[in-house]
Amino acid sequence: MKFDLDGLTVYFPYERIYLEQYQYMRSLKQTLDAGGHCLLEMPTGTGKTVCLLSLITSYQYAHPNTGKLVYCTRTVPEMNSVMEELGTVLAYRSEELRKEREAMAGPEAIGSSAVVGDAMEIESAAGGSLIDNPNNNSSGSNNDVTTNGNANDNGNGSMNERQHQNQQPRKRKRIYGPKNSKPRNQLGPISHNNGAGGSGVLALCLSSRRNMCVHERVMRESDREAVDAACRSMTAPWALERARKARHNSGQGDGNGGNAGGNNSNYETCPYFDGFQSAGEATSMPSGVYNLDELKIWGKSKSWCPYYLTRQAINHASVLVFNYQYMLDPKVAKMVSKELESESIIVFDEAHNIDSVCIEALSVTIHERHLEQATRSLGRLSSEVSRIKASDATRLQAEYQNLVNGLVDQGLLDAPANEVGLASNILGTDVLNEAVPGNIRRAEHFIAFMKKIVEHLKARLRTVAGPRGGVISETPLAFLHRMITTTSLEAKPLKFAYSRLSSLLRTLQVPNLDDYNALTDVADFASLVSTYSEGSPKFAIILEPNGSSIPGASDPVIQLACLDSSLAIAPLFKRFGSVVITSGTLSPIDLYPKLLQFEPCVSESFNMSTFRPCIRPLIITRGSDQLPVSTKFDDRGDMGVVRNFGSMLVELCSSIPDGVVAFFTSYSYMESIISEWDGMGILRQLTKSKLVFIETKDVVETTLALDNYRRACDSGRGAVFLSVARGKVSEGINFDRHYGRAVIMFGVPFQYTLSHILRARLEYLLTHYQIREQDFLNFDALRQASQCVGRVIRSKIDYGLMIFADSRYNRHDKRTKLPKWILQFLGDGQLNLSTDTAIAQVKHFLRIMAQPVDQNALKQVLLTLEEVEVMSPPVTRSLENGGQHAAPPHATLELDS
């Protein structure tokens, strides 16, 4: 539908809209109009993504001066899902604008395009089918777009076939929502109807080299590090120069691409990167919506590298889809997002853990084995410097002269895209724009300088791990003072350690930077400690005798822990006009402004409109024997609690069909309780009703277990998946429909409160932001629990049970921190239940949900265009439409008259 929202024409690609979607988009528009930031909590499975894309792209179209939309996601599947949804939104807008142009042009223009119009009508009429969710394509079951090999297919070859298939009308009832078929060419380059969105939109997504490479040999590499190393060895400036000289010496001239020939196989270059460079200014991308597959298809068809092509095209795109790290991690942000205009709109989706992401971006952990690796790396560098001095001394001399001139002249602050180099964790505003100190300009002097730092860190770890050692916590200033006193180093050169190492690795033409990860961590540690040692301590340095998760193992560790999550995101709030932080589980929402130190102009949590109680939260506080159940430290080892949890799971799995997902508070607790259940025979009872699958720390094992879990659910056998809060499954996997009829949260997922880093952060929050320890711990635990149980529901006609198995959830201070859209379904009759009474409620709920969906009731929660127009005040519409792009020409005339 196309509707007016407070003066803005919004192109929403579905026939009807939920009330919370309308409210969500109105809050978004208020944020953009005010030029501020917002916090928005939207119920899970209600089409948050399509609301964001529809509203913001409509706003960009109405206000051409608006900058880019930068949409930040967590995973590659989420990135591709966003691009598919964006393709749907822009295809709908393009079609609506075409109709408007034809209406304004008159009947002659309509007649001349009758063939095209009929074709589009035939195509849009296909596929009116029963769907799970009118406005959410996250499940991808009915609305996936095949992108393999169809970038240039205009669909004409199959037109007669589609006409024949659609001669007979569909008699099956359809819920109001999107049609099953999507308009053609939603992804990839789009040339018809004035390009994507009817206005020539260019939408790109950017990921790592591993996800974007099209070079056959490099794609066969097993991990990210190997792909990066192989790519750099063929695309770095020195690699290209060496290959050019090899071709020249072998008599092949200066042609580009491929192997250098003869015996010069070590000087191979990437034909796609060579083609990209040869094209020069011609490497422009046509309007379109490009996900990762489409970028690879387009790049390969042009013989251009998709990775470098995308990095170059970023400045010309209207919509960008990134991973969080491209905006929050200073190392990556300096290379990718530094040229974004200040008018850009930044969206962080699924941002319930954004404070943790900010802290991890500025933290460094160094183990004892890393220091040994750093020592070996320094030895290799020393040997390489000696070799270069003997064979090509001018290279080192040129580097020295660059360092004398300063970092900017050398290019360390603005290096070429294909340059082999490193970027520091230090925020751009804190980088010193001056020459590198003289005592580390010479390569051999810098290596000796780094050796002193490594030896000092080793000595500190030996002290901690010794018989008189123990955990030590220091401020950066105290740690720096001790280092300077012990090693006689100066503080200022430490700030340049990371930049100087980057320069040296570039000069030595090192292809595989990952071989020097340990050394770069040490340099990063030194630079951060020196840079942020002044003023109020926002970092803590923790030295522990054992940082290993293996009991009894000795693994001393130094951790530079960032305590202030606002440090990484503050430059974004300052630089960009609007930053949108949104998720389904932001409650309690009032704590985020304190943690991130910003003032949102809009902060809202929305209820879920529903035609039936599709969610049933239950708080089980007692087992069938009436003994309390809890995972608190004093009770978790109690055999009565372990037995009650096991019996609860067995009874629930016997009563609930299809898939059940159970979350535990930690890997160690899950392992211990499964071991106890095995001894009690509970697992044998469990396997009588369902197959059992378990999440592990190994990604491959967990992926295989998830695949088999889904197969068991599809076959009708049923399965239970045992997982961990804060794990991979709890963050990125949806258990919609029959894959998750119930989610059980065993315990309250508090952080490990004896962690020294957590203790330091809690003290910092109390001292600087007056956030009490218990308030933060409750906030963190309840958002994790909400994230776990939210996996069960992904659409309005989906349904599921949310079972909180711990007596502490019954407390008012705990349960009131659950999201608003969960609390609306949590009545007094669902509190303080025993296992047997909960089972009775489970059976009653499933019996009700098993009834056919009431189509008329579903239509009542979906607003029509007429109902939406009534909700927008007409006076406001007339006032604001006067200045809106593409507004009716008579809008202000009627008001003036």
C-alpha positions in Angstrom: 0.0 0.0 0.0 1.0 3.6 -0.5 -0.1 5.8 2.4 0.5 9.2 3.9 2.3 9.3 7.3 2.3 12.8 8.8 3.0 14.3 5.4 5.4 11.6 4.1 4.3 9.3 1.3 5.3 5.8 2.5 5.7 2.9 0.0 4.9 -0.2 1.9 4.9 -3.3 -0.3 2.0 -5.2 1.3 -1.7 -4.9 1.1 -2.3 -4.4 4.8 -0.3 -3.3 7.8 -0.2 -4.1 11.5 -1.0 -1.4 14.0 2.5 -1.7 15.7 4.1 -1.4 12.2 2.3 1.9 11.7 3.3 3.1 15.2 6.9 2.0 14.6 7.2 3.9 11.3 5.7 7.0 12.9 8.3 6.9 15.7 11.0 6.5 13.0 9.7 9.5 11.1 9.7 11.6 14.2 13.3 10.7 14.8 14.4 11.6 11.3 12.4 14.8 11.4 14.1 15.8 14.6 17.5 14.8 13.4 18.1 12.8 16.6 18.6 9.2 17.8 16.1 6.7 18.9 15.5 3.4 20.8 12.7 1.2 19.5 11.6 -2.2 20.7 9.4 -4.0 18.2 7.8 -7.4 18.9 9.5 -10.3 17.3 8.0 -11.5 14.1 6.0 -8.4 13.2 7.9 -7.2 10.2 10.5 -4.8 11.8 12.8 -5.0 8.8 10.3 -4.1 6.2 9.1 -1.1 8.3 12.7 0.2 8.6 13.4 -0.1 4.9 10.0 1.2 3.7 10.0 4.3 6.0 13.7 5.3 5.5 13.8 4.7 1.7 10.6 6.7 1.4 12.1 9.4 3.5 15.2 9.4 1.3 13.0 9.7 -1.8 11.0 12.6 -0.4 14.1 14.4 1.0 16.9 14.0 -1.6 19.4 15.7 0.7 19.1 12.8 3.2 22.3 10.8 3.3 22.8 7.0 3.0 20.9 4.4 4.9 23.6 2.2 6.6 21.9 -0.9 7.9 24.0 -2.9 10.4 23.4 -6.6 10.9 25.1 -9.4 12.8 25.4 -12.2 10.4 25.7 -12.9 6.6 22.2 -14.6 6.4 20.6 -11.6 8.1 22.4 -9.4 5.5 21.0 -11.3 2.6 17.6 -11.3 4.2 17.7 -7.5 4.4 18.7 -7.2 0.8 15.8 -9.4 -0.3 13.4 -7.4 1.7 14.9 -4.2 0.3 14.4 -5.6 -3.2 10.7 -6.1 -2.5 10.3 -2.6 -1.1 12.0 -0.9 -4.0 10.3 -3.0 -6.6 6.9 -2.0 -5.2 7.9 1.7 -5.2 9.1 1.5 -8.7 5.8 0.0 -9.9 3.8 2.7 -8.0 5.9 5.5 -9.6 5.4 4.0 -13.0 1.6 4.0 -12.5 1.8 7.6 -11.4 3.8 8.6 -14.4 1.4 6.8 -16.8 -1.6 8.5 -15.0 0.0 11.9 -15.5 1.0 11.2 -19.1 -2.6 10.4 -20.1 -4.3 7.5 -22.0 -1.9 7.7 -25.0 1.1 6.8 -22.8 -0.9 4.0 -21.2 -1.9 2.6 -24.5 1.7 2.5 -25.7 2.8 0.5 -22.7 -0.2 -1.8 -22.6 2.0 -4.9 -23.3 4.3 -4.1 -20.5 1.4 -3.3 -18.1 -0.4 -6.5 -19.0 2.7 -8.5 -18.4 3.3 -6.9 -15.0 -0.4 -7.5 -14.1 -0.2 -11.2 -15.0 3.0 -11.6 -13.0 1.6 -9.8 -9.9 -1.6 -11.9 -10.0 0.3 -15.1 -9.6 0.8 -16.8 -6.3 -1.9 -15.5 -3.9 -1.4 -18.3 -1.4 -1.7 -19.0 2.3 1.4 -17.6 4.0 2.8 -17.7 7.5 3.5 -14.0 7.9 2.1 -11.1 5.9 5.0 -8.8 6.5 8.0 -10.8 7.5 10.1 -12.8 5.1 12.7 -13.9 7.6 11.8 -17.5 7.4 12.4 -17.5 3.7 10.1 -20.5 3.0 7.8 -18.9 0.4 9.4 -15.7 -0.7 13.1 -16.5 -1.4 14.6 -15.1 -4.6 16.9 -17.3 -6.6 19.9 -15.2 -7.5 22.1 -17.8 -9.3 22.7 -16.8 -12.9 19.6 -14.5 -13.4 21.3 -11.1 -13.1 20.5 -10.2 -16.7 17.3 -12.3 -17.2 14.4 -10.1 -18.1 11.9 -12.9 -17.8 10.4 -12.5 -21.3 11.3 -16.1 -22.3 8.8 -17.5 -19.8 6.0 -15.0 -20.3 3.8 -17.3 -22.3 4.2 -20.0 -19.8 3.2 -17.7 -16.9 0.2 -16.5 -18.9 -1.0 -20.0 -19.4 -0.5 -20.9 -15.7 -2.5 -17.9 -14.6 -5.5 -18.2 -16.9 -7.4 -20.1 -14.2 -8.1 -18.0 -11.0 -6.8 -19.2 -7.7 -9.7 -20.5 -5.5 -7.7 -21.0 -2.4 -8.3 -18.4 0.4 -5.4 -16.0 0.9 -4.6 -14.1 4.1 -4.1 -10.4 3.3 -0.4 -9.9 2.9 2.3 -10.2 0.2 1.8 -12.3 -2.9 3.8 -15.3 -3.2 5.5 -14.2 -6.4 7.8 -11.2 -6.4 8.2 -8.7 -9.3 11.0 -9.8 -11.6 14.5 -8.6 -11.2 14.3 -7.5 -7.6 18.0 -8.3 -7.1 21.0 -7.5 -9.2 21.2 -4.7 -11.8 17.8 -3.1 -12.5 17.3 -1.0 -15.7 13.6 -0.8 -16.2 11.3 1.8 -14.6 14.2 4.3 -14.1 16.2 1.8 -12.1 15.7 0.4 -8.6 13.0 2.1 -6.7 12.0 4.1 -9.7 14.8 6.6 -8.9 18.1 4.8 -9.7 18.8 3.5 -6.2 22.1 1.6 -5.7 22.0 -0.7 -2.7 25.2 -2.7 -1.7 26.3 -5.0 1.0 29.9 -5.5 2.1 31.4 -8.5 3.9 34.9 -10.1 4.2 37.0 -11.3 1.3 36.1 -14.8 2.1 32.4 -14.1 1.4 33.0 -12.1 -1.7 36.0 -13.6 -3.5 35.5 -15.2 -7.0 39.0 -16.3 -7.6 38.9 -20.1 -8.1 42.1 -20.9 -6.2 41.5 -18.5 -3.4 37.9 -19.8 -2.8 39.3 -23.2 -2.1 41.1 -22.0 1.0 39.6 -23.3 4.2 39.5 -20.3 6.5 39.4 -16.5 6.5 43.0 -16.0 7.3 44.2 -18.1 4.4 41.8 -16.3 2.0 43.0 -12.9 3.2 46.7 -13.9 2.9 46.2 -15.3 -0.7 44.3 -12.2 -1.7 46.9 -9.8 -0.4 49.7 -11.7 -2.0 48.1 -11.1 -5.4 46.7 -7.6 -5.0 49.1 -5.6 -2.8 51.0 -2.8 -4.7 54.4 -4.5 -4.2 53.0 -7.8 -5.4 51.6 -6.1 -8.6 55.0 -4.3 -9.1 56.9 -7.6 -8.7 54.6 -9.4 -11.2 55.0 -6.5 -13.7 58.8 -6.8 -13.5 58.6 -10.5 -13.9 56.4 -10.2 -17.0 58.7 -7.6 -18.4 61.8 -9.7 -17.8 60.1 -12.8 -19.4 59.2 -10.8 -22.5 55.4 -10.7 -21.9 55.1 -6.9 -21.8 52.9 -5.0 -19.4 49.7 -6.9 -19.9 47.5 -7.5 -16.9 46.2 -10.5 -15.1 47.0 -14.1 -14.5 50.2 -15.9 -14.0 53.4 -14.1 -14.9 54.5 -17.1 -17.0 57.7 -19.1 -17.3 59.2 -19.9 -13.9 57.5 -16.9 -12.2 54.5 -18.8 -10.7 55.2 -17.1 -7.4 54.3 -13.8 -8.9 50.7 -14.6 -9.8 48.2 -11.8 -9.7 44.4 -11.9 -9.5 42.8 -11.4 -13.0 39.7 -9.9 -11.4 41.7 -7.3 -9.5 43.8 -6.6 -12.5 40.6 -6.1 -14.6 39.2 -3.9 -11.9 42.3 -1.7 -11.9 42.5 -1.6 -15.7 38.9 -0.4 -16.0 39.7 2.7 -14.0 36.9 5.2 -13.9 34.7 2.8 -16.0 34.2 0.6 -12.9 30.7 2.1 -12.1 27.8 0.0 -11.0 24.3 0.3 -12.5 21.3 0.9 -10.3 20.2 -2.2 -8.5 20.0 -4.2 -5.3 23.1 -6.4 -4.9 23.4 -9.0 -2.2 26.6 -11.0 -1.9 25.6 -13.5 -4.6 24.6 -10.8 -7.1 27.8 -8.9 -6.4 29.8 -12.0 -7.3 27.8 -12.6 -10.4 28.1 -9.0 -11.6 31.8 -8.8 -10.8 32.6 -12.1 -12.5 30.7 -11.1 -15.6 32.8 -8.0 -15.8 36.0 -9.7 -14.7 36.2 -7.2 -11.8 36.9 -8.1 -8.1 33.6 -7.8 -6.2 35.3 -6.9 -2.9 37.3 -3.9 -4.2 34.5 -2.9 -6.6 32.1 -2.7 -3.7 34.5 -0.8 -1.5 35.0 1.8 -4.3 31.2 2.0 -5.0 30.3 2.7 -1.4 30.4 6.4 -2.0 27.8 6.2 -4.8 25.4 3.9 -3.0 22.1 5.0 -1.4 21.8 2.0 0.9 24.6 0.0 2.5 24.3 -3.2 4.6 27.2 -3.9 6.9 28.2 -6.0 9.8 28.3 -4.1 13.1 32.1 -4.1 13.1 32.2 -1.9 10.0 30.8 0.9 12.1 31.9 0.2 15.7 35.3 -1.4 15.4 37.9 1.4 14.8 40.2 -1.0 12.9 37.6 -1.7 10.2 35.7 1.6 10.4 38.7 3.7 9.4 39.0 1.7 6.2 35.3 1.4 5.2 33.0 4.0 6.8 35.2 7.0 7.2 33.8 8.8 4.1 30.1 8.5 4.9 28.3 11.8 5.0 27.1 13.2 8.3 23.5 13.2 7.0 23.5 9.3 6.8 21.0 7.3 8.8 22.6 4.5 10.8 20.5 1.5 11.8 21.6 -1.1 14.3 19.2 -4.0 14.0 19.0 -6.7 16.7 21.0 -4.3 18.9 20.1 -5.7 22.3 23.8 -6.5 22.9 25.3 -3.4 21.3 27.0 -2.3 24.6 28.9 -5.6 24.7 29.9 -5.3 21.0 31.3 -1.8 21.7 33.3 -3.1 24.7 34.8 -6.0 22.7 35.8 -3.7 19.9 38.2 -1.9 22.2 39.5 -4.8 24.4 42.7 -6.8 23.9 43.6 -10.2 25.5 47.2 -11.5 25.5 48.0 -15.0 26.7 51.4 -16.3 27.6 51.6 -18.3 24.3 50.9 -15.1 22.4 54.0 -13.5 23.8 56.1 -16.5 22.7 54.6 -16.1 19.2 55.4 -12.4 19.3 59.0 -13.1 20.2 59.3 -15.5 17.2 57.7 -12.8 15.0 60.2 -10.2 16.1 63.0 -12.7 15.2 61.6 -13.1 11.7 61.2 -9.4 11.2 64.8 -8.8 12.4 66.1 -11.4 9.9 64.0 -9.9 7.1 65.2 -6.3 7.9 68.8 -7.6 7.7 68.1 -9.2 4.3 66.4 -6.1 2.9 69.3 -3.9 4.1 71.7 -6.1 2.2 69.6 -6.3 -1.0 67.4 -3.2 -1.2 68.5 -0.7 1.4 66.7 2.2 -0.4 63.3 0.7 0.6 64.1 1.0 4.3 65.6 4.5 3.7 62.4 5.6 1.9 60.3 4.4 4.8 62.5 6.3 7.2 62.0 9.5 5.3 58.3 9.0 5.2 58.3 8.6 9.0 60.2 11.8 9.3 57.6 13.6 7.3 54.7 12.3 9.4 51.9 9.7 9.4 49.6 11.6 7.0 52.3 12.1 4.3 53.2 8.4 4.7 49.6 7.4 4.1 49.1 5.5 7.3 46.0 7.5 8.0 44.7 7.2 4.5 46.2 4.1 2.8 45.1 2.8 -0.6 42.3 0.2 -0.4 44.5 -2.7 -1.6 47.5 -1.7 0.6 48.8 -4.3 3.0 48.6 -2.6 6.4 46.9 -2.6 9.7 44.5 -0.2 11.4 44.7 0.5 15.1 41.9 0.2 17.7 42.5 3.8 18.7 39.6 6.0 17.8 40.2 8.4 14.9 39.8 11.5 17.1 42.6 10.2 19.4 45.2 9.5 16.7 48.2 11.7 16.9 48.7 13.6 13.6 52.4 14.1 13.9 55.7 12.5 13.0 56.7 9.2 14.6 59.3 9.7 17.4 62.9 9.5 16.3 63.9 6.5 18.5 61.6 4.1 16.6 62.0 5.4 13.1 64.8 3.0 12.2 63.4 -0.6 11.7 66.1 -2.2 13.8 65.5 0.4 16.6 61.7 -0.3 16.5 62.3 -4.1 16.7 64.5 -3.6 19.8 61.8 -1.3 21.2 59.1 -4.0 20.8 61.3 -6.7 22.3 61.5 -4.7 25.5 57.7 -4.4 25.6 57.3 -8.2 25.1 59.9 -9.1 27.7 58.2 -6.7 30.2 54.8 -8.4 29.6 56.4 -11.8 30.1 58.0 -10.7 33.3 54.6 -9.4 34.6 52.9 -12.7 33.7 55.7 -14.7 35.5 55.0 -12.7 38.6 51.3 -13.4 38.4 51.7 -17.1 37.8 54.4 -17.6 40.5 53.8 -19.0 44.0 53.2 -15.5 45.4 51.2 -14.4 42.5 47.5 -13.8 42.1 45.0 -11.7 40.2 46.2 -8.1 39.7 44.0 -5.2 38.6 45.6 -1.9 37.6 44.6 1.3 35.8 46.3 2.1 32.5 48.2 4.9 34.2 49.6 2.7 36.9 50.5 0.0 34.4 52.2 2.5 32.1 54.2 4.0 35.0 55.5 0.6 36.0 56.4 -0.2 32.4 58.3 3.0 31.9 60.1 2.7 35.2 61.2 -0.9 34.5 62.1 -0.7 30.8 63.3 2.9 30.6 61.0 3.4 27.6 59.2 6.7 26.9 55.4 7.0 26.9 55.1 8.8 23.5 56.7 6.2 21.3 54.2 3.6 22.8 51.3 5.5 21.2 52.9 4.9 17.8 53.6 1.2 18.3 50.7 -0.1 16.2 51.2 2.5 13.4 54.9 1.9 13.3 54.4 -1.9 13.1 51.9 -1.4 10.3 54.5 0.7 8.4 57.2 -1.9 8.8 55.0 -4.8 7.6 54.1 -2.8 4.6 57.7 -2.0 3.8 58.8 -5.6 4.2 55.9 -6.6 1.9 54.5 -9.2 4.3 51.6 -11.0 2.5 50.2 -13.0 5.5 49.5 -10.5 8.3 47.8 -13.2 10.3 51.2 -14.7 11.0 51.9 -11.6 13.1 48.6 -11.5 15.0 50.3 -12.0 18.3 52.7 -9.2 17.7 50.0 -6.8 16.5 48.0 -7.5 19.6 51.0 -6.5 21.7 51.5 -3.3 19.7 47.8 -2.6 19.9 47.9 -3.1 23.7 50.8 -0.7 24.1 49.1 2.0 21.9 45.8 1.8 23.8 47.4 1.8 27.2 49.5 4.9 26.4 46.7 6.7 24.6 44.0 6.2 27.2 46.1 6.4 30.4 45.2 10.0 31.1 42.0 11.3 32.7 39.4 9.1 34.2 40.3 5.4 33.7 37.9 3.9 31.1 40.0 0.8 30.8 41.2 -1.8 33.4 44.2 -4.0 33.0 43.6 -7.4 34.6 46.4 -10.0 35.1 45.2 -13.4 35.9 47.3 -16.6 36.6 44.8 -18.8 34.8 42.7 -17.5 31.9 42.0 -21.0 30.5 38.5 -22.6 30.7 40.2 -26.0 31.3 40.3 -26.8 35.0 43.8 -27.1 36.4 45.5 -25.7 33.3 48.0 -22.9 33.7 47.5 -20.1 31.2 48.5 -16.6 32.5 46.8 -13.8 30.7 46.8 -10.0 30.5 43.5 -8.4 29.6 43.0 -4.8 28.6 39.3 -4.4 29.2 37.3 -1.5 28.0 34.8 -0.5 30.8 32.9 2.2 28.9 30.7 1.0 26.1 30.0 4.6 25.0 33.6 5.0 24.0 33.2 3.1 20.7 29.8 4.4 19.7 30.2 8.1 20.8 31.9 9.1 17.5 28.8 7.8 15.6 26.3 9.8 17.8 28.5 12.9 17.3 29.1 12.5 13.6 25.7 11.3 12.2 22.4 13.0 12.5 20.3 9.9 13.2 21.3 6.6 14.8 18.5 4.0 15.2 18.9 1.3 17.8 16.3 -1.4 17.5 15.5 -4.9 18.5 12.8 -7.2 19.8 14.4 -7.4 23.3 15.6 -4.0 24.5 13.8 -4.1 27.8 14.4 -2.4 30.2 14.9 0.2 27.6 15.7 3.1 30.0 19.2 1.7 30.8 20.6 2.0 27.2 20.9 5.8 27.3 23.0 5.6 30.4 25.2 2.8 29.1 25.8 4.4 25.7 25.7 8.0 27.0 23.3 9.6 24.5 19.9 11.2 24.7 17.3 9.6 22.4 14.6 11.9 21.0 12.3 8.9 20.8 12.3 5.8 23.1 9.4 3.4 22.6 8.4 -0.2 23.3 5.4 -1.5 21.3 2.7 -4.1 22.1 1.9 -6.9 19.7 -1.5 -6.7 18.0 -2.9 -10.2 17.7 -6.2 -11.9 16.9 -5.5 -14.7 19.4 -3.1 -15.3 22.3 -0.4 -16.9 20.2 2.2 -16.6 23.0 1.8 -18.4 26.3 4.5 -17.4 28.9 4.6 -19.7 31.9 6.7 -19.2 35.1 7.4 -22.5 36.7 8.8 -22.1 40.3 8.3 -25.7 41.6 8.6 -29.2 40.5 5.7 -31.7 40.8 7.0 -32.5 44.3 6.5 -28.8 45.2 10.2 -28.3 45.8 11.5 -24.9 44.5 13.6 -25.0 41.3 16.4 -22.5 40.6 19.8 -22.4 39.1 21.2 -20.0 41.7 24.6 -21.1 43.0 23.4 -22.6 46.3 20.8 -24.7 44.6 22.1 -25.7 41.2 24.0 -28.8 42.6 20.9 -30.0 44.6 19.9 -33.4 43.2 16.2 -32.5 43.8 16.5 -29.5 41.5 18.4 -31.5 38.9 15.7 -34.3 39.0 12.8 -31.8 38.9 14.3 -30.0 35.8 14.7 -33.4 34.1 11.2 -34.5 34.9 9.9 -31.2 33.8 11.6 -31.5 30.4 10.4 -35.1 30.0 6.8 -34.2 30.7 6.9 -31.2 28.5 8.4 -33.1 25.6 5.7 -35.8 26.0 2.9 -33.2 25.8 4.3 -30.8 23.1 4.5 -32.0 19.4 7.4 -31.3 17.0 10.3 -29.2 18.2 11.3 -28.1 21.7 14.3 -25.9 22.5 15.8 -25.8 26.0 18.4 -23.1 27.0 20.8 -23.4 30.0 22.7 -20.6 31.7 26.2 -21.8 30.6 28.1 -24.6 28.8 29.5 -26.0 32.1 26.0 -26.1 33.8 24.5 -27.8 30.7 27.3 -30.4 30.6 27.0 -31.2 34.3 23.2 -31.4 34.3 23.1 -33.7 31.2 25.7 -35.9 32.9 23.4 -36.1 36.0 20.3 -36.8 33.8 22.1 -39.6 32.1 22.9 -41.3 35.5 19.2 -40.9 36.6 17.9 -42.4 33.3 16.1 -39.2 32.4 17.8 -39.0 28.9 16.5 -42.5 28.1 13.0 -41.4 29.0 13.4 -38.2 26.9 14.5 -40.2 23.8 11.2 -42.1 23.9 9.3 -39.0 22.8 11.9 -37.0 21.0 15.4 -37.1 19.6 18.0 -35.1 21.5 20.5 -32.7 20.0 23.1 -30.6 21.8 24.9 -27.3 21.0 28.6 -27.4 21.4 31.4 -24.8 21.2 32.4 -26.2 17.8 30.5 -24.3 15.0 30.6 -27.2 12.6 29.2 -29.7 15.1 26.4 -27.3 16.1 25.5 -26.6 12.5 25.2 -30.3 11.8 23.1 -30.8 15.0 20.7 -28.0 13.9 20.3 -29.5 10.4 19.5 -32.9 11.9 17.2 -31.3 14.4 15.2 -29.7 11.6 15.1 -33.0 9.7 13.7 -34.7 12.8 11.0 -32.1 13.1 10.1 -32.3 9.4 9.8 -36.1 9.5 7.3 -35.9 12.4 9.6 -37.7 14.9 10.1 -34.5 16.9 13.3 -33.3 18.6 14.6 -31.3 21.6 17.6 -29.1 21.1 19.7 -28.3 24.2 21.4 -25.0 23.9 23.1 -22.2 25.9 22.1 -18.6 26.5 24.6 -16.2 25.0 25.6 -18.9 22.5 25.4 -18.8 18.7 22.0 -20.5 18.6 20.4 -18.0 21.0 21.5 -15.1 18.9 21.0 -16.0 15.3 18.7 -19.0 14.8 14.9 -18.8 14.5 12.8 -21.8 15.6 9.6 -20.8 13.9 6.5 -22.9 13.2 7.0 -26.6 14.0 10.7 -26.2 14.7 9.9 -24.5 18.0 6.6 -25.1 19.6 8.1 -24.3 23.0 11.3 -22.7 24.4 12.3 -23.6 28.0 14.7 -21.3 29.8 16.3 -23.2 32.7 17.5 -20.6 35.2 18.3 -16.9 35.0 21.3 -16.4 32.7 23.4 -14.1 34.9 27.0 -13.3 34.0 29.7 -15.0 36.0 29.8 -12.5 38.8 33.2 -13.6 40.0 34.8 -12.4 36.8 37.3 -9.7 37.5 36.5 -7.9 34.3 32.8 -7.8 35.2 33.6 -6.6 38.7 35.7 -3.8 37.3 32.9 -2.8 34.9 30.3 -2.9 37.6 32.4 -0.6 39.7 32.9 1.8 36.8 29.1 1.9 36.1 28.3 2.6 39.7 31.0 5.3 40.0 30.4 7.2 36.8 26.8 6.5 35.8 25.2 5.6 39.1 24.0 2.2 37.7 23.7 -0.2 40.6 25.3 -3.6 40.4 22.1 -5.5 40.8 20.2 -3.3 38.3 22.8 -4.0 35.6 23.0 -7.7 36.3 19.2 -8.1 36.2 19.0 -6.0 33.0 21.6 -8.1 31.3 20.2 -11.5 32.4 16.6 -10.6 31.5 17.5 -9.4 28.0 19.4 -12.6 27.4 16.4 -14.7 28.6 14.1 -12.6 26.4 16.3 -13.2 23.4 16.2 -16.9 24.0 12.5 -17.3 24.4 11.9 -14.9 21.5 13.2 -17.5 19.1 9.9 -19.3 19.2 7.6 -16.9 17.5 8.2 -15.4 14.0 4.8 -14.4 12.7 1.2 -13.7 13.7 -0.2 -17.1 12.8 2.8 -18.9 14.5 2.4 -19.9 18.1 4.6 -21.1 20.9 5.2 -21.6 24.6 7.7 -19.5 26.6 8.6 -21.4 29.8 10.7 -19.7 32.5 11.9 -22.4 34.8 13.2 -20.7 37.9 11.6 -19.4 41.0 13.4 -16.0 40.6 11.3 -15.1 37.6 8.3 -14.9 39.8 9.8 -11.8 41.6 8.4 -8.5 40.5 11.8 -7.0 39.9 12.7 -9.8 37.5 9.6 -10.4 35.4 8.8 -6.7 35.0 12.0 -6.3 33.0 10.7 -8.6 30.3 9.7 -6.9 27.0 6.3 -5.3 26.9 5.0 -7.6 24.2 5.7 -10.7 26.4 4.2 -9.1 29.5 0.9 -8.4 27.7 0.4 -12.2 27.5 1.6 -13.0 31.1 -1.4 -13.1 33.4 -1.6 -13.8 37.1 -2.7 -17.4 36.3 0.6 -18.1 34.6 2.8 -17.1 37.6 4.2 -19.4 40.4 3.3 -22.7 38.7 4.3 -26.2 39.6 5.2 -28.6 36.8 1.9 -30.5 36.9 -0.2 -27.3 36.7 2.0 -26.0 34.0 1.5 -29.2 31.9 -2.3 -28.7 32.2 -2.0 -25.2 30.8 0.3 -26.4 28.1 -2.2 -29.0 26.9 -5.0 -26.4 27.0 -3.0 -23.9 25.0 -2.0 -26.4 22.3 -5.6 -27.6 22.0 -6.8 -24.0 21.3 -3.9 -23.3 18.9 -4.6 -26.4 16.9 -7.9 -25.0 15.7 -8.0 -23.5 12.2 -7.0 -19.9 11.9 -10.0 -17.6 11.9 -9.5 -15.6 8.7 -11.9 -12.8 9.7 -10.2 -12.4 13.1 -6.9 -12.1 11.4 -8.2 -9.4 9.0 -9.2 -7.4 12.0 -5.6 -6.8 13.2 -4.5 -5.9 9.7 -5.2 -2.3 8.8 -6.5 -1.4 5.3 -5.4 1.7 3.4 -8.6 3.5 4.4 -8.0 2.8 8.1 -4.4 3.9 7.9 -5.4 7.2 6.2 -7.9 7.9 9.0 -5.1 7.5 11.6 -3.1 10.3 10.0 -4.5 13.8 10.8 -5.6 15.4 7.5 -4.5 18.9 8.6 -1.0 17.7 9.3 -0.9 15.9 6.0 -1.9 19.0 4.0 0.6 21.2 5.8 3.5 18.9 5.4 2.7 17.7 1.8 3.2 21.3 0.6 6.9 20.9 0.9 7.2 17.2 0.1 8.8 15.8 -3.0 6.2 14.2 -5.3 3.3 15.7 -3.4 0.0 16.5 -5.2 0.2 19.9 -6.7 -3.1 21.0 -5.2 -2.3 20.1 -1.6 -1.3 23.6 -0.5 -3.8 25.3 -2.8 -6.8 23.8 -1.0 -5.4 24.8 2.3 -4.7 28.4 1.2 -8.2 28.8 -0.2 
